[in-house]
């Protein structure tokens, strides 16, 4: 089984605040449909900020930062994870306190830089895979036996700008 090692924080990572301010946004009372539909209920447009009956509010810190001491945000560069919804410019929210499991999206130290990949563990082999339509260009990275694999953290969320 490859050896798992922990590293210090990358230079471009920003640590989450231990005491983040509460900042909530109005929360739409219904769900936004991605289907084609010409008719919608007029009541769905109603947000009651005072009572929160239909909408309520959403605090982004509470939603995305479950463990502030071990949570960091990291800007992503490159296209190797686009099928996972991680694009150039995505802000990855990474938790260092979560155990990486097979299927987790992880930030690892590889070569001379941090990279983001999907982790697969089978027997004594660990594989890091890209999620890109062109898998010939983005081949898996294999670790076997005593190879050293440095997992820095698990990606919990990604924030994209459209």
C-alpha positions as CSV (number, residue, x, y, z in Angstrom):
1,X,0.0,0.0,0.0
2,X,1.4,3.4,-0.9
3,X,2.6,5.6,2.1
4,X,0.3,8.5,2.8
5,X,2.0,11.7,4.0
6,X,0.7,15.1,5.2
7,X,2.2,18.4,4.0
8,X,1.9,22.1,4.9
9,X,-0.5,24.5,3.3
10,X,0.1,25.5,-0.4
11,X,1.0,29.1,-1.0
12,X,-2.2,29.9,-2.9
13,X,-4.6,28.4,-0.4
14,X,-6.6,30.6,1.9
15,X,-7.5,29.4,5.4
16,X,-11.1,29.6,6.5
17,X,-11.8,32.0,9.4
18,X,-12.1,30.3,12.8
19,X,-14.8,32.8,13.6
20,X,-16.5,33.6,10.3
21,X,-19.0,36.4,10.2
22,X,-22.6,35.3,9.7
23,X,-23.7,36.5,6.3
24,X,-27.0,35.1,5.0
25,X,-28.7,35.6,1.7
26,X,-32.4,35.3,0.8
27,X,-33.2,31.7,-0.1
28,X,-35.7,31.1,-2.9
29,X,-38.8,29.2,-1.5
30,X,-39.0,26.7,-4.3
31,X,-36.7,24.8,-6.5
32,X,-35.3,26.1,-9.8
33,X,-36.3,23.8,-12.7
34,X,-33.8,22.9,-15.3
35,X,-36.6,21.5,-17.5
36,X,-38.5,23.3,-20.2
37,X,-41.7,24.7,-18.8
38,X,-43.8,27.7,-19.7
39,X,-45.9,27.9,-16.6
40,X,-44.8,28.7,-13.1
41,X,-46.7,29.6,-9.9
42,X,-46.7,33.3,-9.0
43,X,-46.2,32.2,-5.4
44,X,-42.8,30.8,-6.3
45,X,-41.4,34.3,-6.8
46,X,-42.3,35.3,-3.2
47,X,-39.6,35.4,-0.6
48,X,-40.6,36.4,2.9
49,X,-37.5,37.7,4.7
50,X,-39.3,38.4,7.9
51,X,-40.8,35.0,8.5
52,X,-38.8,32.8,6.3
53,X,-42.0,30.8,5.6
54,X,-41.3,30.1,2.0
55,X,-37.7,31.1,1.6
56,X,-35.7,31.8,4.7
57,X,-32.0,32.5,4.5
58,X,-28.9,30.7,3.7
59,X,-25.5,31.3,5.5
60,X,-22.8,30.4,3.1
61,X,-20.2,29.8,5.9
62,X,-22.6,27.4,7.7
63,X,-23.3,25.6,4.4
64,X,-19.8,25.2,3.0
65,X,-17.4,25.4,6.0
66,X,-18.1,22.6,8.5
67,X,-14.7,22.6,10.2
68,X,-13.1,26.0,10.0
69,X,-9.6,25.1,11.5
70,X,-9.0,22.5,8.7
71,X,-10.9,24.2,5.8
72,X,-9.1,26.1,3.0
73,X,-10.1,27.6,-0.3
74,X,-7.9,27.0,-3.3
75,X,-8.2,28.4,-6.9
76,X,-8.0,25.6,-9.5
77,X,-6.1,25.9,-12.8
78,X,-6.3,23.4,-15.7
79,X,-9.0,21.4,-17.3
80,X,-8.3,17.8,-16.1
81,X,-11.4,17.7,-13.8
82,X,-14.1,19.3,-16.0
83,X,-16.4,16.3,-16.0
84,X,-16.5,16.6,-12.2
85,X,-17.6,20.2,-12.5
86,X,-14.2,21.6,-11.6
87,X,-13.1,24.1,-14.2
88,X,-10.2,26.6,-14.6
89,X,-11.1,29.3,-12.0
90,X,-13.2,27.0,-9.8
91,X,-12.7,27.8,-6.1
92,X,-12.2,24.5,-4.4
93,X,-13.2,24.2,-0.7
94,X,-10.9,21.7,0.8
95,X,-11.0,20.0,4.2
96,X,-7.8,18.6,5.6
97,X,-9.5,16.8,8.4
98,X,-11.5,14.4,6.3
99,X,-10.2,10.9,5.5
100,X,-9.8,10.4,1.8
101,X,-11.7,7.3,0.5
102,X,-11.9,5.7,-2.8
103,X,-14.0,7.9,-5.0
104,X,-13.1,11.1,-3.1
105,X,-11.8,14.2,-5.0
106,X,-8.5,15.0,-3.4
107,X,-5.7,17.6,-3.5
108,X,-2.4,15.9,-3.6
109,X,1.3,16.9,-3.8
110,X,2.7,15.3,-7.0
111,X,6.0,16.1,-8.6
112,X,6.5,19.7,-7.7
113,X,3.0,21.0,-7.4
114,X,-0.5,20.4,-5.9
115,X,-3.0,18.8,-8.2
116,X,-6.7,17.8,-7.9
117,X,-7.8,14.3,-9.0
118,X,-10.3,11.6,-8.2
119,X,-8.8,8.9,-5.8
120,X,-9.3,5.2,-6.4
121,X,-8.0,2.5,-4.0
122,X,-8.0,-1.2,-5.0
123,X,-5.9,-3.6,-3.0
124,X,-2.3,-2.4,-2.8
125,X,-2.8,0.0,-5.7
126,X,-3.8,3.7,-5.5
127,X,-4.9,5.5,-8.7
128,X,-5.4,9.2,-9.3
129,X,-7.7,9.8,-12.2
130,X,-8.6,12.9,-14.1
131,X,-12.2,13.5,-15.2
132,X,-11.8,14.8,-18.7
133,X,-13.4,13.6,-21.9
134,X,-9.9,13.1,-23.4
135,X,-8.6,10.3,-21.2
136,X,-5.7,9.6,-23.6
137,X,-4.2,13.0,-22.8
138,X,-5.0,12.7,-19.1
139,X,-3.7,9.3,-18.1
140,X,-4.1,8.0,-14.5
141,X,-1.3,8.3,-12.0
142,X,-0.6,4.9,-10.3
143,X,1.0,4.3,-6.9
144,X,2.1,0.8,-5.8
145,X,4.0,-0.7,-2.9
146,X,6.1,1.8,-1.1
147,X,5.4,4.7,-3.4
148,X,4.8,7.9,-1.5
149,X,1.4,9.6,-2.0
150,X,0.9,12.9,-0.3
151,X,-2.9,13.7,0.1
152,X,-3.3,17.3,1.3
153,X,-7.1,17.3,1.6
154,X,-10.5,16.3,0.3
155,X,-12.4,18.7,-1.9
156,X,-15.9,19.2,-0.4
157,X,-17.3,21.8,-2.7
158,X,-16.5,23.9,-5.8
159,X,-17.6,27.4,-6.5
160,X,-17.9,28.4,-10.2
161,X,-18.5,31.7,-11.8
162,X,-20.6,31.8,-15.0
